Amino acid sequence: MFVIFTQQTFIMSSITIEHNVTPAKLDVLYVDDWPVWTKGVSEFDWTYDQKETCYIIEGKAIVTPEGEEPVTIQEGDMVFFPKGMKCVWKIIEPIEKHYRFE
């Protein structure tokens, strides 16, 4: 008799967040060399036509992917947005981030 186990992965959001990224990881990724984007308190629609990785330098936002639950991102978070994702950004504290597109 054989028993087969399968692993299931449940993704709650198409956004992936890594909290409290270490300075060593930031150095390895050369995050300080990435462009910087800033935006004040506001709300707007956005579509990612490329995959984006960003590091939140300061501020806080709630990002709501189309058809999904809202996700809060804030200072110290490394955030991964998939290509093709449509969302609403609600910036609740002025935000500054390093970013790169792939």
Phi, psi and omega in degrees: 000133179246139175244128180249126177256137176240147179260132177248140177246128177251122180257119181278336181209153176282352177267133176250135181234133172247117183273152173051056180294137183285150175304325180298318179294319178300320179295315182298325181273357182056039183302324180298341179271351179286155175299162179243139177235135178231151179202139178280180179303125184188176175219134182202156175276148179211144173235131180270108177270359172218158173292136178236138169243133178220158176237122183279113180282315176202161178100185184206140179214156172247121180248126182243103177294147180304124178078010182231174178282152177296149179233132178264131175239147184203177182315132178092356181269139168259125188237138181241118179251127182282151175300136177091351182289133173254139184204173172242127174265130172236102181275118183256345169222134181316135189244147174224132181216149165273145181213159171209145178255147179239000000 
